[in-house]
Amino acid sequence: MSTGWLLRLVLGVALCALGLFIALRPLFTHFAVLTGARWLDVAFAFVFLVRGVMNIKSALNRRGGMNR
């Protein structure tokens, strides 16, 4: 039994959490930026969220394919 799908799922959740943290952090820190530039914060948040969603979808598709 392969646990690759589980690792991918955990990584996807972690990336989504990191992306949400970067995206929502300015709301709680009086609009302070994390990376030095607001556009860079937005870019990092976007990339982490998209990659996290892709990992979660891939893991769920892999796991669903094992039952067939």
Biopython code that builds the backbone (N, CA, C, O; Angstrom):
import numpy as np
from Bio.PDB.StructureBuilder import StructureBuilder

atoms = [
    (1, "MET", "N", (0.839, -1.175, 0.000)),
    (1, "MET", "CA", (0.000, 0.000, 0.000)),
    (1, "MET", "C", (0.887, 1.242, 0.000)),
    (1, "MET", "O", (1.767, 1.384, 0.849)),
    (2, "SER", "N", (0.654, 2.126, -0.942)),
    (2, "SER", "CA", (1.453, 3.336, -1.081)),
    (2, "SER", "C", (0.890, 4.455, -0.214)),
    (2, "SER", "O", (-0.324, 4.644, -0.143)),
    (3, "THR", "N", (1.768, 5.185, 0.437)),
    (3, "THR", "CA", (1.335, 6.320, 1.256)),
    (3, "THR", "C", (1.698, 7.644, 0.589)),
    (3, "THR", "O", (1.671, 8.693, 1.232)),
    (4, "GLY", "N", (2.037, 7.596, -0.691)),
    (4, "GLY", "CA", (2.375, 8.812, -1.417)),
    (4, "GLY", "C", (1.223, 9.800, -1.467)),
    (4, "GLY", "O", (1.427, 11.012, -1.403)),
    (5, "TRP", "N", (0.007, 9.272, -1.582)),
    (5, "TRP", "CA", (-1.154, 10.161, -1.634)),
    (5, "TRP", "C", (-1.346, 10.890, -0.311)),
    (5, "TRP", "O", (-1.786, 12.039, -0.291)),
    (6, "LEU", "N", (-1.015, 10.221, 0.800)),
    (6, "LEU", "CA", (-1.158, 10.839, 2.119)),
    (6, "LEU", "C", (-0.139, 11.965, 2.301)),
    (6, "LEU", "O", (-0.470, 13.033, 2.818)),
    (7, "LEU", "N", (1.083, 11.724, 1.880)),
    (7, "LEU", "CA", (2.112, 12.760, 1.950)),
    (7, "LEU", "C", (1.712, 13.962, 1.094)),
    (7, "LEU", "O", (1.875, 15.107, 1.515)),
    (8, "ARG", "N", (1.196, 13.704, -0.091)),
    (8, "ARG", "CA", (0.767, 14.778, -0.980)),
    (8, "ARG", "C", (-0.396, 15.562, -0.369)),
    (8, "ARG", "O", (-0.464, 16.782, -0.512)),
    (9, "LEU", "N", (-1.304, 14.868, 0.307)),
    (9, "LEU", "CA", (-2.436, 15.525, 0.954)),
    (9, "LEU", "C", (-1.965, 16.419, 2.103)),
    (9, "LEU", "O", (-2.413, 17.559, 2.232)),
    (10, "VAL", "N", (-1.075, 15.907, 2.922)),
    (10, "VAL", "CA", (-0.549, 16.688, 4.044)),
    (10, "VAL", "C", (0.217, 17.906, 3.531)),
    (10, "VAL", "O", (0.078, 19.001, 4.075)),
    (11, "LEU", "N", (1.019, 17.721, 2.493)),
    (11, "LEU", "CA", (1.754, 18.835, 1.908)),
    (11, "LEU", "C", (0.803, 19.879, 1.325)),
    (11, "LEU", "O", (1.044, 21.080, 1.452)),
    (12, "GLY", "N", (-0.266, 19.428, 0.692)),
    (12, "GLY", "CA", (-1.251, 20.342, 0.126)),
    (12, "GLY", "C", (-1.947, 21.168, 1.196)),
    (12, "GLY", "O", (-2.165, 22.367, 1.020)),
    (13, "VAL", "N", (-2.292, 20.532, 2.295)),
    (13, "VAL", "CA", (-2.934, 21.257, 3.397)),
    (13, "VAL", "C", (-1.959, 22.264, 3.998)),
    (13, "VAL", "O", (-2.346, 23.388, 4.320)),
    (14, "ALA", "N", (-0.697, 21.868, 4.151)),
    (14, "ALA", "CA", (0.307, 22.781, 4.698)),
    (14, "ALA", "C", (0.524, 23.978, 3.779)),
    (14, "ALA", "O", (0.637, 25.109, 4.252)),
    (15, "LEU", "N", (0.583, 23.740, 2.475)),
    (15, "LEU", "CA", (0.762, 24.844, 1.532)),
    (15, "LEU", "C", (-0.434, 25.789, 1.538)),
    (15, "LEU", "O", (-0.267, 27.006, 1.465)),
    (16, "CYS", "N", (-1.634, 25.235, 1.625)),
    (16, "CYS", "CA", (-2.831, 26.086, 1.704)),
    (16, "CYS", "C", (-2.821, 26.914, 2.984)),
    (16, "CYS", "O", (-3.171, 28.094, 2.964)),
    (17, "ALA", "N", (-2.426, 26.306, 4.086)),
    (17, "ALA", "CA", (-2.366, 27.042, 5.350)),
    (17, "ALA", "C", (-1.331, 28.164, 5.277)),
    (17, "ALA", "O", (-1.576, 29.269, 5.761)),
    (18, "LEU", "N", (-0.192, 27.885, 4.682)),
    (18, "LEU", "CA", (0.841, 28.907, 4.531)),
    (18, "LEU", "C", (0.364, 30.039, 3.623)),
    (18, "LEU", "O", (0.588, 31.214, 3.914)),
    (19, "GLY", "N", (-0.293, 29.677, 2.524)),
    (19, "GLY", "CA", (-0.834, 30.692, 1.620)),
    (19, "GLY", "C", (-1.877, 31.565, 2.296)),
    (19, "GLY", "O", (-1.888, 32.781, 2.107)),
    (20, "LEU", "N", (-2.750, 30.956, 3.081)),
    (20, "LEU", "CA", (-3.749, 31.737, 3.816)),
    (20, "LEU", "C", (-3.096, 32.641, 4.851)),
    (20, "LEU", "O", (-3.522, 33.781, 5.037)),
    (21, "PHE", "N", (-2.064, 32.140, 5.525)),
    (21, "PHE", "CA", (-1.356, 32.959, 6.503)),
    (21, "PHE", "C", (-0.749, 34.195, 5.833)),
    (21, "PHE", "O", (-0.890, 35.310, 6.334)),
    (22, "ILE", "N", (-0.075, 33.990, 4.702)),
    (22, "ILE", "CA", (0.553, 35.113, 4.003)),
    (22, "ILE", "C", (-0.505, 36.081, 3.488)),
    (22, "ILE", "O", (-0.305, 37.295, 3.516)),
    (23, "ALA", "N", (-1.633, 35.547, 3.016)),
    (23, "ALA", "CA", (-2.680, 36.410, 2.461)),
    (23, "ALA", "C", (-3.411, 37.199, 3.546)),
    (23, "ALA", "O", (-3.773, 38.356, 3.329)),
    (24, "LEU", "N", (-3.630, 36.590, 4.706)),
    (24, "LEU", "CA", (-4.421, 37.243, 5.756)),
    (24, "LEU", "C", (-3.579, 38.005, 6.781)),
    (24, "LEU", "O", (-4.124, 38.786, 7.562)),
    (25, "ARG", "N", (-2.290, 37.796, 6.792)),
    (25, "ARG", "CA", (-1.419, 38.436, 7.772)),
    (25, "ARG", "C", (-1.535, 39.961, 7.780)),
    (25, "ARG", "O", (-1.565, 40.543, 8.865)),
    (26, "PRO", "N", (-1.600, 40.634, 6.639)),
    (26, "PRO", "CA", (-1.700, 42.102, 6.674)),
    (26, "PRO", "C", (-2.946, 42.619, 7.389)),
    (26, "PRO", "O", (-2.951, 43.748, 7.880)),
    (27, "LEU", "N", (-3.992, 41.814, 7.453)),
    (27, "LEU", "CA", (-5.207, 42.264, 8.130)),
    (27, "LEU", "C", (-5.016, 42.368, 9.642)),
    (27, "LEU", "O", (-5.697, 43.153, 10.301)),
    (28, "PHE", "N", (-4.093, 41.581, 10.192)),
    (28, "PHE", "CA", (-3.888, 41.543, 11.634)),
    (28, "PHE", "C", (-2.633, 42.265, 12.100)),
    (28, "PHE", "O", (-2.409, 42.409, 13.302)),
    (29, "THR", "N", (-1.809, 42.721, 11.155)),
    (29, "THR", "CA", (-0.550, 43.384, 11.521)),
    (29, "THR", "C", (-0.505, 44.818, 10.996)),
    (29, "THR", "O", (0.572, 45.346, 10.720)),
    (30, "HIS", "N", (-1.662, 45.441, 10.861)),
    (30, "HIS", "CA", (-1.743, 46.828, 10.380)),
    (30, "HIS", "C", (-1.060, 46.992, 9.027)),
    (30, "HIS", "O", (-0.306, 47.940, 8.806)),
    (31, "PHE", "N", (-1.338, 46.055, 8.130)),
    (31, "PHE", "CA", (-0.885, 46.064, 6.737)),
    (31, "PHE", "C", (0.636, 45.999, 6.584)),
    (31, "PHE", "O", (1.192, 46.540, 5.628)),
    (32, "ALA", "N", (1.297, 45.343, 7.518)),
    (32, "ALA", "CA", (2.736, 45.115, 7.392)),
    (32, "ALA", "C", (2.966, 44.003, 6.374)),
    (32, "ALA", "O", (2.202, 43.040, 6.313)),
    (33, "VAL", "N", (4.013, 44.139, 5.585)),
    (33, "VAL", "CA", (4.315, 43.119, 4.575)),
    (33, "VAL", "C", (5.317, 42.121, 5.150)),
    (33, "VAL", "O", (6.093, 42.448, 6.048)),
    (34, "LEU", "N", (5.288, 40.925, 4.631)),
    (34, "LEU", "CA", (6.145, 39.847, 5.130)),
    (34, "LEU", "C", (7.466, 39.780, 4.353)),
    (34, "LEU", "O", (8.523, 39.563, 4.946)),
    (35, "THR", "N", (7.409, 39.966, 3.040)),
    (35, "THR", "CA", (8.581, 39.775, 2.192)),
    (35, "THR", "C", (9.272, 41.077, 1.801)),
    (35, "THR", "O", (10.332, 41.043, 1.176)),
    (36, "GLY", "N", (8.705, 42.203, 2.151)),
    (36, "GLY", "CA", (9.313, 43.477, 1.787)),
    (36, "GLY", "C", (8.532, 44.240, 0.738)),
    (36, "GLY", "O", (8.712, 45.450, 0.595)),
    (37, "ALA", "N", (7.671, 43.563, 0.004)),
    (37, "ALA", "CA", (6.852, 44.217, -1.012)),
    (37, "ALA", "C", (5.479, 43.546, -1.042)),
    (37, "ALA", "O", (5.376, 42.320, -0.993)),
    (38, "ARG", "N", (4.446, 44.346, -1.121)),
    (38, "ARG", "CA", (3.086, 43.802, -1.097)),
    (38, "ARG", "C", (2.825, 42.882, -2.292)),
    (38, "ARG", "O", (2.187, 41.840, -2.139)),
    (39, "TRP", "N", (3.311, 43.255, -3.478)),
    (39, "TRP", "CA", (3.063, 42.430, -4.661)),
    (39, "TRP", "C", (3.722, 41.058, -4.509)),
    (39, "TRP", "O", (3.217, 40.059, -5.022)),
    (40, "LEU", "N", (4.854, 41.019, -3.801)),
    (40, "LEU", "CA", (5.534, 39.744, -3.588)),
    (40, "LEU", "C", (4.755, 38.878, -2.597)),
    (40, "LEU", "O", (4.683, 37.660, -2.759)),
    (41, "ASP", "N", (4.180, 39.496, -1.586)),
    (41, "ASP", "CA", (3.312, 38.762, -0.659)),
    (41, "ASP", "C", (2.123, 38.158, -1.394)),
    (41, "ASP", "O", (1.776, 36.996, -1.182)),
    (42, "VAL", "N", (1.504, 38.951, -2.256)),
    (42, "VAL", "CA", (0.342, 38.471, -3.020)),
    (42, "VAL", "C", (0.754, 37.325, -3.946)),
    (42, "VAL", "O", (0.037, 36.332, -4.069)),
    (43, "ALA", "N", (1.901, 37.465, -4.591)),
    (43, "ALA", "CA", (2.372, 36.415, -5.498)),
    (43, "ALA", "C", (2.653, 35.112, -4.736)),
    (43, "ALA", "O", (2.261, 34.035, -5.183)),
    (44, "PHE", "N", (3.333, 35.214, -3.581)),
    (44, "PHE", "CA", (3.613, 34.022, -2.794)),
    (44, "PHE", "C", (2.320, 33.372, -2.299)),
    (44, "PHE", "O", (2.172, 32.152, -2.366)),
    (45, "ALA", "N", (1.403, 34.172, -1.812)),
    (45, "ALA", "CA", (0.134, 33.619, -1.324)),
    (45, "ALA", "C", (-0.598, 32.901, -2.456)),
    (45, "ALA", "O", (-1.128, 31.808, -2.255)),
    (46, "PHE", "N", (-0.630, 33.502, -3.633)),
    (46, "PHE", "CA", (-1.308, 32.904, -4.776)),
    (46, "PHE", "C", (-0.658, 31.569, -5.162)),
    (46, "PHE", "O", (-1.350, 30.573, -5.373)),
    (47, "VAL", "N", (0.662, 31.560, -5.249)),
    (47, "VAL", "CA", (1.373, 30.340, -5.647)),
    (47, "VAL", "C", (1.162, 29.228, -4.623)),
    (47, "VAL", "O", (0.907, 28.083, -4.997)),
    (48, "PHE", "N", (1.267, 29.557, -3.330)),
    (48, "PHE", "CA", (1.083, 28.536, -2.299)),
    (48, "PHE", "C", (-0.342, 28.000, -2.304)),
    (48, "PHE", "O", (-0.547, 26.796, -2.152)),
    (49, "LEU", "N", (-1.324, 28.870, -2.477)),
    (49, "LEU", "CA", (-2.715, 28.411, -2.502)),
    (49, "LEU", "C", (-2.993, 27.525, -3.717)),
    (49, "LEU", "O", (-3.624, 26.476, -3.593)),
    (50, "VAL", "N", (-2.528, 27.943, -4.873)),
    (50, "VAL", "CA", (-2.767, 27.156, -6.092)),
    (50, "VAL", "C", (-2.064, 25.810, -5.998)),
    (50, "VAL", "O", (-2.650, 24.777, -6.321)),
    (51, "ARG", "N", (-0.805, 25.817, -5.554)),
    (51, "ARG", "CA", (-0.064, 24.553, -5.451)),
    (51, "ARG", "C", (-0.683, 23.632, -4.395)),
    (51, "ARG", "O", (-0.725, 22.415, -4.575)),
    (52, "GLY", "N", (-1.158, 24.214, -3.303)),
    (52, "GLY", "CA", (-1.806, 23.411, -2.273)),
    (52, "GLY", "C", (-3.075, 22.757, -2.769)),
    (52, "GLY", "O", (-3.319, 21.580, -2.505)),
    (53, "VAL", "N", (-3.890, 23.519, -3.492)),
    (53, "VAL", "CA", (-5.133, 22.960, -4.044)),
    (53, "VAL", "C", (-4.815, 21.870, -5.064)),
    (53, "VAL", "O", (-5.492, 20.842, -5.112)),
    (54, "MET", "N", (-3.784, 22.095, -5.880)),
    (54, "MET", "CA", (-3.399, 21.071, -6.858)),
    (54, "MET", "C", (-2.943, 19.793, -6.159)),
    (54, "MET", "O", (-3.281, 18.694, -6.601)),
    (55, "ASN", "N", (-2.180, 19.924, -5.074)),
    (55, "ASN", "CA", (-1.733, 18.742, -4.333)),
    (55, "ASN", "C", (-2.906, 18.002, -3.706)),
    (55, "ASN", "O", (-2.957, 16.773, -3.743)),
    (56, "ILE", "N", (-3.842, 18.737, -3.135)),
    (56, "ILE", "CA", (-5.002, 18.099, -2.498)),
    (56, "ILE", "C", (-5.842, 17.369, -3.542)),
    (56, "ILE", "O", (-6.245, 16.226, -3.325)),
    (57, "LYS", "N", (-6.106, 18.016, -4.665)),
    (57, "LYS", "CA", (-6.886, 17.363, -5.731)),
    (57, "LYS", "C", (-6.179, 16.111, -6.238)),
    (57, "LYS", "O", (-6.810, 15.074, -6.443)),
    (58, "SER", "N", (-4.874, 16.211, -6.438)),
    (58, "SER", "CA", (-4.109, 15.076, -6.936)),
    (58, "SER", "C", (-4.133, 13.918, -5.932)),
    (58, "SER", "O", (-4.281, 12.759, -6.319)),
    (59, "ALA", "N", (-3.987, 14.234, -4.653)),
    (59, "ALA", "CA", (-3.989, 13.182, -3.631)),
    (59, "ALA", "C", (-5.346, 12.501, -3.563)),
    (59, "ALA", "O", (-5.420, 11.277, -3.448)),
    (60, "LEU", "N", (-6.414, 13.276, -3.631)),
    (60, "LEU", "CA", (-7.748, 12.678, -3.558)),
    (60, "LEU", "C", (-8.051, 11.851, -4.804)),
    (60, "LEU", "O", (-8.710, 10.815, -4.712)),
    (61, "ASN", "N", (-7.579, 12.294, -5.966)),
    (61, "ASN", "CA", (-7.772, 11.506, -7.185)),
    (61, "ASN", "C", (-6.975, 10.210, -7.131)),
    (61, "ASN", "O", (-7.453, 9.165, -7.572)),
    (62, "ARG", "N", (-5.771, 10.276, -6.597)),
    (62, "ARG", "CA", (-4.941, 9.067, -6.475)),
    (62, "ARG", "C", (-5.571, 8.059, -5.534)),
    (62, "ARG", "O", (-5.598, 6.860, -5.811)),
    (63, "ARG", "N", (-6.071, 8.556, -4.435)),
    (63, "ARG", "CA", (-6.679, 7.651, -3.456)),
    (63, "ARG", "C", (-7.958, 7.039, -4.016)),
    (63, "ARG", "O", (-8.228, 5.858, -3.802)),
    (64, "GLY", "N", (-8.738, 7.832, -4.726)),
    (64, "GLY", "CA", (-9.955, 7.314, -5.350)),
    (64, "GLY", "C", (-9.644, 6.267, -6.409)),
    (64, "GLY", "O", (-10.411, 5.323, -6.599)),
    (65, "GLY", "N", (-8.523, 6.432, -7.096)),
    (65, "GLY", "CA", (-8.122, 5.487, -8.127)),
    (65, "GLY", "C", (-7.655, 4.155, -7.561)),
    (65, "GLY", "O", (-7.696, 3.140, -8.257)),
    (66, "MET", "N", (-7.213, 4.144, -6.313)),
    (66, "MET", "CA", (-6.751, 2.892, -5.691)),
    (66, "MET", "C", (-7.916, 1.963, -5.387)),
    (66, "MET", "O", (-7.733, 0.746, -5.341)),
    (67, "ASN", "N", (-9.106, 2.506, -5.179)),
    (67, "ASN", "CA", (-10.260, 1.684, -4.831)),
    (67, "ASN", "C", (-10.924, 1.059, -6.048)),
    (67, "ASN", "O", (-11.781, 0.189, -5.891)),
    (68, "ARG", "N", (-10.564, 1.464, -7.225)),
    (68, "ARG", "CA", (-11.226, 0.963, -8.433)),
    (68, "ARG", "C", (-10.642, -0.323, -8.899)),
    (68, "ARG", "O", (-11.088, -0.875, -9.905)),
]
sb = StructureBuilder()
sb.init_structure("model")
sb.init_model(0)
sb.init_chain("A")
sb.init_seg("    ")
for serial, (resi, resn, name, xyz) in enumerate(atoms, 1):
    if name == "N":
        sb.init_residue(resn, " ", resi, " ")
    sb.init_atom(name, np.array(xyz, "f"), 0.0, 1.0, " ", f" {name:<3s}", serial, name[0])
structure = sb.get_structure()
